[in-house]
Amino acid sequence: MDESNATLVAARGGDEKAFAELVAPYQRELRAYCYRMAGSLYDAEDLLQESLLRAWRGLGSFEGRSSLRTWLYRVTWSACMDTLEKKSARSLVVDSGPPADPREPVPPPGSDEWIGPCPASLYADDAPSPEARYSARESVALAFLAALQLLPPRQRAALLARDVLGWSAEECADMLGSSVASTNSALQRARQTIDERASRWRPRLTEERSTRALLGQYMQAWERADVGALVSLLHEEATLSMPPLPIWLYKPEAIGASIGAMVLTPESRGAFRFVVTEANGGPALAAYRKDETGRFVPSALHVLSIRDGRIDAITAFLDPGLFARFGLPPEVG
């Protein structure tokens, strides 16, 4: 008996350490799958834990007809379906309605309904098969995730399995517990929905040096509380959203007026510091704000989109709890 079979036998016999060793190689990709299905790191963690619990309890039913990886995906898909069919799909704030008037009062945070960001550690080392239609980075772009959430969970699962994981039609049908014809039909409908929105998430080729320079200017504008400098970096069709606030702003003038009134007041000069990071396949900045003790503590995660050398979307996630999940320090000097 080889070592892998011995580990499987031990896990079936109730050895928790053996089970942990058995599933460890697949946990990251299963977490990424759950994130793409749910659009939230928090939901993804819950779904992964539920999936592993089901796998632990049902390991005796694994007969080896398919690979352990395929079986774990089937268990994970089932857990996602049971949960997501009972929940409303997440969306981007910019898809929730018309842009806000920056002169109006800011409403209180909405419920937990918005798509959240993910760190590069979730996808950076993924190597899609040649059959996959989308790269690892494409398939976590915020706008791609928003398009995914428009799909019923079964179509969502079919598209992820076929076009992100690069599985065959037969493997997809096996995971979904349906016929190849039914799976292909669901996939065709899913692709149509995704392709209609492709221009919103297809990655734009941006020269790395110019991106670094633009990020540097953005950070300086915030650190100096220079609203004019910030506005000068924005594309003419730029948007700003700040989940969980249920509003978004459109055009540099509106964005500048709102940020200048709410955040970058003259008194806020020197109140921010930043750490460069990555989120959802693109540039991001972790914003730290000075607290009453003088420490710079987590404030918001700015996920940026760049077009024609300008910033055309700022999604500032006002959730300090994300910093630990991104491996960011709890404070900066």
MIZA-456138 format. One record per residue (C-alpha): residue in three letters; residue number from 0; y, z, x. Coordinates in pm, 1 decimal, padded with zeros to 6 digits. Example, Ala and Ser with C-alpha at 12.3 -4.5 7.8 and 13.67 -1.06 7.14 Angstrom:
2
+------+-----+----------+----------+----------+
! code ! pos !        Y !        Z !        X !
+------+-----+----------+----------+----------+
!  ALA !   0 ! -00450.0 !  00780.0 !  01230.0 !
!  SER !   1 ! -00106.0 !  00714.0 !  01367.0 !
+------+-----+----------+----------+----------+
//
This chain:
333
+------+-----+----------+----------+----------+
! code ! pos !        Y !        Z !        X !
+------+-----+----------+----------+----------+
!  MET !   0 !  00000.0 !  00000.0 !  00000.0 !
!  ASP !   1 !  00333.6 ! -00102.4 !  00149.8 !
!  GLU !   2 !  00629.6 !  00133.0 !  00163.7 !
!  SER !   3 !  00814.9 ! -00017.3 ! -00135.2 !
!  ASN !   4 !  00508.3 !  00011.4 ! -00358.5 !
!  ALA !   5 !  00455.0 !  00368.3 ! -00241.8 !
!  THR !   6 !  00816.3 !  00450.5 ! -00334.3 !
!  LEU !   7 !  00766.8 !  00294.8 ! -00679.1 !
!  VAL !   8 !  00445.9 !  00491.3 ! -00736.7 !
!  ALA !   9 !  00616.6 !  00813.7 ! -00629.4 !
!  ALA !  10 !  00912.7 !  00745.5 ! -00858.1 !
!  ARG !  11 !  00680.7 !  00680.0 ! -01151.6 !
!  GLY !  12 !  00518.5 !  01012.1 ! -01075.0 !
!  GLY !  13 !  00848.7 !  01195.2 ! -01124.2 !
!  ASP !  14 !  00982.6 !  01200.2 ! -00767.5 !
!  GLU !  15 !  01361.2 !  01192.0 ! -00816.6 !
!  LYS !  16 !  01426.3 !  01130.2 ! -00446.9 !
!  ALA !  17 !  01194.6 !  00828.7 ! -00452.6 !
!  PHE !  18 !  01371.2 !  00695.6 ! -00763.3 !
!  ALA !  19 !  01711.2 !  00734.1 ! -00598.2 !
!  GLU !  20 !  01580.1 !  00544.5 ! -00294.2 !
!  LEU !  21 !  01435.6 !  00275.4 ! -00519.6 !
!  VAL !  22 !  01758.8 !  00199.5 ! -00707.2 !
!  ALA !  23 !  02009.0 !  00262.4 ! -00425.9 !
!  PRO !  24 !  02020.5 ! -00103.5 ! -00306.5 !
!  TYR !  25 !  02123.2 ! -00218.0 ! -00654.9 !
!  GLN !  26 !  02373.3 !  00043.6 ! -00763.9 !
!  ARG !  27 !  02687.3 ! -00129.4 ! -00639.8 !
!  GLU !  28 !  02610.0 ! -00463.0 ! -00804.4 !
!  LEU !  29 !  02506.2 ! -00288.9 ! -01125.9 !
!  ARG !  30 !  02834.7 ! -00096.3 ! -01123.4 !
!  ALA !  31 !  03021.0 ! -00426.3 ! -01077.1 !
!  TYR !  32 !  02825.8 ! -00576.1 ! -01366.8 !
!  CYS !  33 !  02916.6 ! -00280.9 ! -01588.9 !
!  TYR !  34 !  03280.9 ! -00314.2 ! -01485.2 !
!  ARG !  35 !  03291.2 ! -00682.6 ! -01574.0 !
!  MET !  36 !  03124.3 ! -00609.8 ! -01906.9 !
!  ALA !  37 !  03355.3 ! -00319.0 ! -01994.6 !
!  GLY !  38 !  03681.1 ! -00394.5 ! -01812.0 !
!  SER !  39 !  03718.3 ! -00033.4 ! -01697.4 !
!  LEU !  40 !  03606.9 !  00157.9 ! -01388.8 !
!  TYR !  41 !  03568.1 !  00473.2 ! -01594.5 !
!  ASP !  42 !  03351.2 !  00301.9 ! -01854.6 !
!  ALA !  43 !  03155.9 !  00128.9 ! -01579.9 !
!  GLU !  44 !  03063.7 !  00461.0 ! -01422.0 !
!  ASP !  45 !  02948.7 !  00600.5 ! -01755.9 !
!  LEU !  46 !  02748.4 !  00286.7 ! -01830.1 !
!  LEU !  47 !  02586.9 !  00289.9 ! -01488.0 !
!  GLN !  48 !  02480.6 !  00653.0 ! -01525.7 !
!  GLU !  49 !  02338.3 !  00582.5 ! -01870.9 !
!  SER !  50 !  02154.5 !  00280.1 ! -01731.1 !
!  LEU !  51 !  02002.8 !  00476.3 ! -01443.9 !
!  LEU !  52 !  01896.2 !  00751.0 ! -01683.1 !
!  ARG !  53 !  01722.9 !  00493.0 ! -01902.1 !
!  ALA !  54 !  01560.0 !  00336.9 ! -01597.0 !
!  TRP !  55 !  01434.1 !  00676.3 ! -01481.9 !
!  ARG !  56 !  01286.8 !  00752.1 ! -01823.2 !
!  GLY !  57 !  01142.1 !  00404.4 ! -01870.2 !
!  LEU !  58 !  01015.1 !  00329.4 ! -01521.4 !
!  GLY !  59 !  00658.7 !  00350.8 ! -01647.7 !
!  SER !  60 !  00721.1 !  00037.2 ! -01855.4 !
!  PHE !  61 !  00808.6 ! -00167.7 ! -01546.6 !
!  GLU !  62 !  00497.0 ! -00377.0 ! -01489.4 !
!  GLY !  63 !  00621.9 ! -00590.7 ! -01203.4 !
!  ARG !  64 !  00622.7 ! -00918.3 ! -01399.1 !
!  SER !  65 !  00979.3 ! -00965.9 ! -01284.0 !
!  SER !  66 !  01159.2 ! -00819.6 ! -00984.0 !
!  LEU !  67 !  01283.9 ! -00462.0 ! -00999.0 !
!  ARG !  68 !  01638.5 ! -00600.3 ! -00973.4 !
!  THR !  69 !  01591.7 ! -00816.2 ! -01283.8 !
!  TRP !  70 !  01436.7 ! -00525.4 ! -01473.1 !
!  LEU !  71 !  01726.2 ! -00295.6 ! -01380.0 !
!  TYR !  72 !  01972.6 ! -00556.7 ! -01502.8 !
!  ARG !  73 !  01781.4 ! -00576.5 ! -01832.1 !
!  VAL !  74 !  01804.4 ! -00199.1 ! -01871.7 !
!  THR !  75 !  02173.1 ! -00204.6 ! -01778.6 !
!  TRP !  76 !  02247.9 ! -00489.4 ! -02019.7 !
!  SER !  77 !  02079.2 ! -00295.2 ! -02299.9 !
!  ALA !  78 !  02289.6 !  00014.1 ! -02224.6 !
!  CYS !  79 !  02605.9 ! -00198.6 ! -02220.2 !
!  MET !  80 !  02517.5 ! -00364.2 ! -02550.3 !
!  ASP !  81 !  02448.9 ! -00033.9 ! -02724.6 !
!  THR !  82 !  02784.8 !  00103.7 ! -02613.4 !
!  LEU !  83 !  03016.1 ! -00197.6 ! -02621.7 !
!  GLU !  84 !  02913.7 ! -00324.6 ! -02964.2 !
!  LYS !  85 !  03053.9 !  00000.2 ! -03105.6 !
!  LYS !  86 !  03386.2 ! -00024.1 ! -02918.5 !
!  SER !  87 !  03690.3 ! -00245.1 ! -02947.0 !
!  ALA !  88 !  03727.5 ! -00489.1 ! -02660.1 !
!  ARG !  89 !  03987.0 ! -00405.9 ! -02397.7 !
!  SER !  90 !  04282.5 ! -00636.9 ! -02333.2 !
!  LEU !  91 !  04584.5 ! -00682.9 ! -02110.6 !
!  VAL !  92 !  04913.2 ! -00538.8 ! -02230.1 !
!  VAL !  93 !  05072.0 ! -00886.2 ! -02202.2 !
!  ASP !  94 !  04826.3 ! -01009.2 ! -02465.7 !
!  SER !  95 !  04915.6 ! -00735.9 ! -02713.6 !
!  GLY !  96 !  05226.4 ! -00895.9 ! -02863.2 !
!  PRO !  97 !  05572.4 ! -01027.8 ! -02774.4 !
!  PRO !  98 !  05765.1 ! -00885.9 ! -02476.9 !
!  ALA !  99 !  05975.5 ! -00576.4 ! -02528.5 !
!  ASP ! 100 !  06353.2 ! -00549.9 ! -02530.0 !
!  PRO ! 101 !  06448.5 ! -00347.6 ! -02220.0 !
!  ARG ! 102 !  06731.8 ! -00187.6 ! -02421.2 !
!  GLU ! 103 !  06486.8 ! -00028.5 ! -02663.7 !
!  PRO ! 104 !  06333.1 !  00317.3 ! -02601.2 !
!  VAL ! 105 !  05998.7 !  00316.1 ! -02423.3 !
!  PRO ! 106 !  05717.6 !  00411.5 ! -02663.0 !
!  PRO ! 107 !  05461.3 !  00676.9 ! -02565.9 !
!  PRO ! 108 !  05138.8 !  00573.5 ! -02391.9 !
!  GLY ! 109 !  04884.6 !  00402.6 ! -02612.7 !
!  SER ! 110 !  04519.1 !  00483.6 ! -02643.6 !
!  ASP ! 111 !  04264.0 !  00396.3 ! -02376.3 !
!  GLU ! 112 !  04246.5 !  00027.9 ! -02470.2 !
!  TRP ! 113 !  04365.8 ! -00163.5 ! -02166.1 !
!  ILE ! 114 !  04172.1 ! -00339.7 ! -01892.5 !
!  GLY ! 115 !  04178.0 ! -00135.9 ! -01572.6 !
!  PRO ! 116 !  04173.7 ! -00236.7 ! -01204.1 !
!  CYS ! 117 !  03889.9 ! -00226.3 ! -00954.8 !
!  PRO ! 118 !  03886.1 ! -00185.2 ! -00574.7 !
!  ALA ! 119 !  03760.8 ! -00443.9 ! -00327.8 !
!  SER ! 120 !  03462.0 ! -00220.5 ! -00249.7 !
!  LEU ! 121 !  03319.5 ! -00323.6 ! -00586.7 !
!  TYR ! 122 !  03299.1 ! -00694.7 ! -00505.8 !
!  ALA ! 123 !  03412.3 ! -00780.9 ! -00150.3 !
!  ASP ! 124 !  03065.1 ! -00825.8 ! -00000.6 !
!  ASP ! 125 !  02915.7 ! -01010.6 ! -00298.2 !
!  ALA ! 126 !  02778.9 ! -01352.8 ! -00209.9 !
!  PRO ! 127 !  02720.7 ! -01550.3 ! -00531.0 !
!  SER ! 128 !  02432.5 ! -01793.1 ! -00531.1 !
!  PRO ! 129 !  02511.0 ! -02165.9 ! -00509.8 !
!  GLU ! 130 !  02447.5 ! -02186.0 ! -00884.2 !
!  ALA ! 131 !  02731.5 ! -01944.9 ! -00967.3 !
!  ARG ! 132 !  03043.6 ! -02107.6 ! -01111.5 !
!  TYR ! 133 !  03278.4 ! -01824.7 ! -01013.9 !
!  SER ! 134 !  03336.1 ! -01643.8 ! -00686.8 !
!  ALA ! 135 !  03320.8 ! -01266.3 ! -00662.6 !
!  ARG ! 136 !  03701.2 ! -01245.1 ! -00657.7 !
!  GLU ! 137 !  03752.0 ! -01489.2 ! -00943.1 !
!  SER ! 138 !  03516.8 ! -01289.5 ! -01161.3 !
!  VAL ! 139 !  03720.0 ! -00968.0 ! -01133.3 !
!  ALA ! 140 !  04066.6 ! -01121.7 ! -01175.6 !
!  LEU ! 141 !  04249.1 ! -00931.9 ! -01450.7 !
!  ALA ! 142 !  04306.5 ! -01245.0 ! -01659.7 !
!  PHE ! 143 !  03939.3 ! -01346.8 ! -01620.4 !
!  LEU ! 144 !  03833.4 ! -01003.3 ! -01743.0 !
!  ALA ! 145 !  04072.0 ! -01037.2 ! -02037.9 !
!  ALA ! 146 !  03908.0 ! -01368.3 ! -02126.4 !
!  LEU ! 147 !  03564.0 ! -01208.2 ! -02096.0 !
!  GLN ! 148 !  03664.7 ! -00937.3 ! -02342.3 !
!  LEU ! 149 !  03730.2 ! -01206.4 ! -02604.7 !
!  LEU ! 150 !  03357.9 ! -01282.0 ! -02603.8 !
!  PRO ! 151 !  03098.8 ! -01093.5 ! -02809.8 !
!  PRO ! 152 !  02892.7 ! -00874.0 ! -02575.6 !
!  ARG ! 153 !  02590.1 ! -01107.7 ! -02585.2 !
!  GLN ! 154 !  02799.0 ! -01410.7 ! -02484.4 !
!  ARG ! 155 !  02969.3 ! -01197.7 ! -02220.7 !
!  ALA ! 156 !  02631.6 ! -01100.9 ! -02075.6 !
!  ALA ! 157 !  02504.6 ! -01460.3 ! -02079.1 !
!  LEU ! 158 !  02808.9 ! -01589.1 ! -01893.3 !
!  LEU ! 159 !  02796.5 ! -01312.6 ! -01632.6 !
!  ALA ! 160 !  02427.0 ! -01365.7 ! -01567.0 !
!  ARG ! 161 !  02449.1 ! -01744.3 ! -01544.9 !
!  ASP ! 162 !  02793.6 ! -01813.4 ! -01397.1 !
!  VAL ! 163 !  02865.1 ! -01500.4 ! -01190.4 !
!  LEU ! 164 !  02518.9 ! -01389.1 ! -01078.8 !
!  GLY ! 165 !  02391.3 ! -01747.4 ! -01069.9 !
!  TRP ! 166 !  02066.9 ! -01678.1 ! -01256.6 !
!  SER ! 167 !  01858.3 ! -01956.6 ! -01406.2 !
!  ALA ! 168 !  01855.3 ! -02018.6 ! -01779.3 !
!  GLU ! 169 !  01503.8 ! -01872.3 ! -01792.5 !
!  GLU ! 170 !  01610.2 ! -01553.5 ! -01612.1 !
!  CYS ! 171 !  01910.9 ! -01515.3 ! -01845.0 !
!  ALA ! 172 !  01693.8 ! -01558.6 ! -02152.9 !
!  ASP ! 173 !  01446.2 ! -01304.1 ! -02018.9 !
!  MET ! 174 !  01721.8 ! -01048.0 ! -01963.5 !
!  LEU ! 175 !  01872.7 ! -01106.3 ! -02307.6 !
!  GLY ! 176 !  01533.5 ! -01108.2 ! -02478.2 !
!  SER ! 177 !  01598.7 ! -01445.6 ! -02640.9 !
!  SER ! 178 !  01495.8 ! -01809.3 ! -02609.1 !
!  VAL ! 179 !  01640.4 ! -02043.4 ! -02348.6 !
!  ALA ! 180 !  01789.9 ! -02257.4 ! -02626.0 !
!  SER ! 181 !  01962.0 ! -01955.0 ! -02784.5 !
!  THR ! 182 !  02089.4 ! -01835.0 ! -02448.0 !
!  ASN ! 183 !  02226.0 ! -02179.0 ! -02357.1 !
!  SER ! 184 !  02401.9 ! -02198.7 ! -02693.5 !
!  ALA ! 185 !  02568.1 ! -01860.6 ! -02634.8 !
!  LEU ! 186 !  02660.6 ! -01968.8 ! -02283.0 !
!  GLN ! 187 !  02818.2 ! -02293.4 ! -02404.8 !
!  ARG ! 188 !  03040.8 ! -02106.3 ! -02651.1 !
!  ALA ! 189 !  03133.7 ! -01851.8 ! -02384.4 !
!  ARG ! 190 !  03228.3 ! -02120.0 ! -02131.1 !
!  GLN ! 191 !  03450.9 ! -02291.3 ! -02384.1 !
!  THR ! 192 !  03647.9 ! -01971.4 ! -02442.7 !
!  ILE ! 193 !  03676.9 ! -01896.8 ! -02070.8 !
!  ASP ! 194 !  03774.9 ! -02251.8 ! -01975.6 !
!  GLU ! 195 !  04056.5 ! -02254.3 ! -02232.2 !
!  ARG ! 196 !  04221.3 ! -01972.1 ! -02038.0 !
!  ALA ! 197 !  04121.1 ! -02075.8 ! -01685.3 !
!  SER ! 198 !  04473.6 ! -02162.9 ! -01571.7 !
!  ARG ! 199 !  04570.7 ! -01796.7 ! -01610.0 !
!  TRP ! 200 !  04321.3 ! -01659.4 ! -01361.7 !
!  ARG ! 201 !  04221.8 ! -01937.2 ! -01122.1 !
!  PRO ! 202 !  04317.4 ! -01799.7 ! -00778.7 !
!  ARG ! 203 !  04624.4 ! -01958.2 ! -00625.5 !
!  LEU ! 204 !  04615.0 ! -02043.3 ! -00257.4 !
!  THR ! 205 !  04876.6 ! -01830.0 ! -00085.9 !
!  GLU ! 206 !  04938.4 ! -01819.5 !  00287.4 !
!  GLU ! 207 !  04846.6 ! -01474.5 !  00414.6 !
!  ARG ! 208 !  05151.5 ! -01435.7 !  00636.8 !
!  SER ! 209 !  05393.5 ! -01516.7 !  00354.5 !
!  THR ! 210 !  05209.5 ! -01275.2 !  00126.0 !
!  ARG ! 211 !  05245.4 ! -00995.8 !  00382.0 !
!  ALA ! 212 !  05615.2 ! -01068.9 !  00412.1 !
!  LEU ! 213 !  05660.1 ! -01066.7 !  00035.2 !
!  LEU ! 214 !  05475.9 ! -00734.3 !  00005.3 !
!  GLY ! 215 !  05695.9 ! -00589.6 !  00276.0 !
!  GLN ! 216 !  06010.9 ! -00695.6 !  00091.6 !
!  TYR ! 217 !  05874.8 ! -00554.1 ! -00233.1 !
!  MET ! 218 !  05804.1 ! -00217.0 ! -00072.9 !
!  GLN ! 219 !  06147.9 ! -00205.5 !  00089.7 !
!  ALA ! 220 !  06317.6 ! -00280.3 ! -00242.8 !
!  TRP ! 221 !  06139.9 !  00012.3 ! -00406.9 !
!  GLU ! 222 !  06192.3 !  00250.1 ! -00116.8 !
!  ARG ! 223 !  06565.5 !  00168.4 ! -00110.2 !
!  ALA ! 224 !  06593.2 !  00169.7 ! -00490.3 !
!  ASP ! 225 !  06740.7 ! -00178.5 ! -00459.8 !
!  VAL ! 226 !  06695.6 ! -00339.8 ! -00802.0 !
!  GLY ! 227 !  06876.9 ! -00656.9 ! -00699.4 !
!  ALA ! 228 !  06644.0 ! -00710.7 ! -00403.7 !
!  LEU ! 229 !  06343.4 ! -00651.4 ! -00626.7 !
!  VAL ! 230 !  06463.4 ! -00901.8 ! -00886.4 !
!  SER ! 231 !  06516.8 ! -01163.7 ! -00614.9 !
!  LEU ! 232 !  06143.0 ! -01152.6 ! -00536.9 !
!  LEU ! 233 !  06034.6 ! -01231.9 ! -00892.2 !
!  HIS ! 234 !  05927.5 ! -01566.2 ! -01031.0 !
!  GLU ! 235 !  06141.5 ! -01696.7 ! -01317.4 !
!  GLU ! 236 !  05848.8 ! -01633.7 ! -01554.9 !
!  ALA ! 237 !  05755.5 ! -01293.7 ! -01411.3 !
!  THR ! 238 !  05600.5 ! -01023.4 ! -01626.8 !
!  LEU ! 239 !  05579.6 ! -00647.8 ! -01587.9 !
!  SER ! 240 !  05332.4 ! -00422.5 ! -01765.7 !
!  MET ! 241 !  05263.5 ! -00054.6 ! -01707.0 !
!  PRO ! 242 !  04936.9 !  00057.1 ! -01868.0 !
!  PRO ! 243 !  04892.6 !  00283.3 ! -02059.3 !
!  LEU ! 244 !  05244.5 !  00208.9 ! -02192.4 !
!  PRO ! 245 !  05191.8 ! -00040.6 ! -02477.4 !
!  ILE ! 246 !  05483.1 ! -00270.9 ! -02383.8 !
!  TRP ! 247 !  05549.6 ! -00548.8 ! -02136.9 !
!  LEU ! 248 !  05860.8 ! -00722.9 ! -02007.7 !
!  TYR ! 249 !  05931.1 ! -01089.2 ! -01941.2 !
!  LYS ! 250 !  06177.2 ! -01254.4 ! -01702.8 !
!  PRO ! 251 !  06342.0 ! -01102.5 ! -01391.9 !
!  GLU ! 252 !  06656.0 ! -00990.9 ! -01574.8 !
!  ALA ! 253 !  06463.5 ! -00783.3 ! -01830.1 !
!  ILE ! 254 !  06236.5 ! -00638.1 ! -01562.6 !
!  GLY ! 255 !  06531.6 ! -00543.4 ! -01343.1 !
!  ALA ! 256 !  06720.2 ! -00383.7 ! -01632.4 !
!  SER ! 257 !  06420.6 ! -00173.9 ! -01733.7 !
!  ILE ! 258 !  06320.1 ! -00062.3 ! -01383.1 !
!  GLY ! 259 !  06681.1 !  00010.3 ! -01294.8 !
!  ALA ! 260 !  06721.6 !  00232.2 ! -01599.2 !
!  MET ! 261 !  06384.3 !  00409.0 ! -01586.4 !
!  VAL ! 262 !  06278.5 !  00431.4 ! -01223.0 !
!  LEU ! 263 !  06501.9 !  00289.4 ! -00951.0 !
!  THR ! 264 !  06814.3 !  00485.7 ! -01025.7 !
!  PRO ! 265 !  07052.5 !  00560.2 ! -00735.5 !
!  GLU ! 266 !  06901.1 !  00908.3 ! -00706.8 !
!  SER ! 267 !  06554.7 !  00762.9 ! -00644.2 !
!  ARG ! 268 !  06640.5 !  00612.9 ! -00304.7 !
!  GLY ! 269 !  06371.9 !  00731.5 ! -00063.9 !
!  ALA ! 270 !  06153.4 !  00861.4 ! -00346.9 !
!  PHE ! 271 !  05871.7 !  00607.9 ! -00298.8 !
!  ARG ! 272 !  05630.2 !  00515.2 ! -00024.5 !
!  PHE ! 273 !  05349.6 !  00260.8 ! -00037.6 !
!  VAL ! 274 !  05004.7 !  00188.2 !  00099.9 !
!  VAL ! 275 !  04884.2 ! -00173.3 !  00099.5 !
!  THR ! 276 !  04545.9 ! -00224.4 ! -00065.0 !
!  GLU ! 277 !  04356.8 ! -00481.2 ! -00272.4 !
!  ALA ! 278 !  04258.5 ! -00487.9 ! -00637.8 !
!  ASN ! 279 !  04080.8 ! -00746.1 ! -00851.3 !
!  GLY ! 280 !  04074.3 ! -01005.0 ! -00577.1 !
!  GLY ! 281 !  04445.1 ! -00995.6 ! -00500.5 !
!  PRO ! 282 !  04719.5 ! -00793.7 ! -00331.4 !
!  ALA ! 283 !  04798.1 ! -00445.2 ! -00455.4 !
!  LEU ! 284 !  05017.8 ! -00155.0 ! -00351.2 !
!  ALA ! 285 !  04955.3 !  00213.7 ! -00403.6 !
!  ALA ! 286 !  05286.7 !  00378.5 ! -00489.5 !
!  TYR ! 287 !  05342.0 !  00742.5 ! -00388.4 !
!  ARG ! 288 !  05636.2 !  00931.8 ! -00531.6 !
!  LYS ! 289 !  05805.0 !  01239.8 ! -00386.2 !
!  ASP ! 290 !  05739.0 !  01550.8 ! -00592.0 !
!  GLU ! 291 !  05945.8 !  01868.4 ! -00618.8 !
!  THR ! 292 !  05788.2 !  02005.5 ! -00299.8 !
!  GLY ! 293 !  05880.5 !  01695.8 ! -00097.7 !
!  ARG ! 294 !  05526.1 !  01562.2 ! -00076.3 !
!  PHE ! 295 !  05450.4 !  01198.8 ! -00156.9 !
!  VAL ! 296 !  05172.6 !  01205.0 ! -00416.1 !
!  PRO ! 297 !  04996.8 !  00928.6 ! -00616.5 !
!  SER ! 298 !  05212.5 !  00765.6 ! -00881.6 !
!  ALA ! 299 !  05096.5 !  00415.3 ! -00975.3 !
!  LEU ! 300 !  04884.1 !  00125.6 ! -00854.5 !
!  HIS ! 301 !  05081.0 ! -00201.5 ! -00849.1 !
!  VAL ! 302 !  04854.1 ! -00505.1 ! -00884.7 !
!  LEU ! 303 !  05049.8 ! -00821.4 ! -00804.7 !
!  SER ! 304 !  05009.5 ! -01190.5 ! -00877.0 !
!  ILE ! 305 !  05196.2 ! -01444.4 ! -00664.0 !
!  ARG ! 306 !  05303.1 ! -01796.2 ! -00757.6 !
!  ASP ! 307 !  05520.2 ! -02039.0 ! -00560.6 !
!  GLY ! 308 !  05611.0 ! -01769.5 ! -00308.8 !
!  ARG ! 309 !  05733.0 ! -01530.1 ! -00578.1 !
!  ILE ! 310 !  05577.6 ! -01241.4 ! -00769.1 !
!  ASP ! 311 !  05492.9 ! -01364.4 ! -01116.5 !
!  ALA ! 312 !  05309.8 ! -01057.9 ! -01251.0 !
!  ILE ! 313 !  05328.9 ! -00686.1 ! -01180.8 !
!  THR ! 314 !  05069.3 ! -00469.4 ! -01348.9 !
!  ALA ! 315 !  05157.4 ! -00111.9 ! -01258.1 !
!  PHE ! 316 !  04871.7 !  00116.9 ! -01359.9 !
!  LEU ! 317 !  05027.8 !  00458.4 ! -01420.0 !
!  ASP ! 318 !  04706.3 !  00645.5 ! -01344.9 !
!  PRO ! 319 !  04702.0 !  00863.0 ! -01029.4 !
!  GLY ! 320 !  04331.7 !  00920.4 ! -01090.8 !
!  LEU ! 321 !  04263.4 !  00567.6 ! -00969.9 !
!  PHE ! 322 !  04365.2 !  00650.9 ! -00613.5 !
!  ALA ! 323 !  04046.8 !  00840.0 ! -00529.7 !
!  ARG ! 324 !  03834.2 !  00556.0 ! -00670.5 !
!  PHE ! 325 !  04019.9 !  00315.6 ! -00442.9 !
!  GLY ! 326 !  03957.8 !  00536.1 ! -00139.3 !
!  LEU ! 327 !  04330.4 !  00604.8 ! -00104.8 !
!  PRO ! 328 !  04467.5 !  00926.7 !  00049.3 !
!  PRO ! 329 !  04573.8 !  01208.1 ! -00185.8 !
!  GLU ! 330 !  04919.7 !  01208.0 ! -00027.9 !
!  VAL ! 331 !  05114.6 !  01028.7 !  00246.0 !
!  GLY ! 332 !  05363.8 !  01155.2 !  00500.2 !
+------+-----+----------+----------+----------+
//
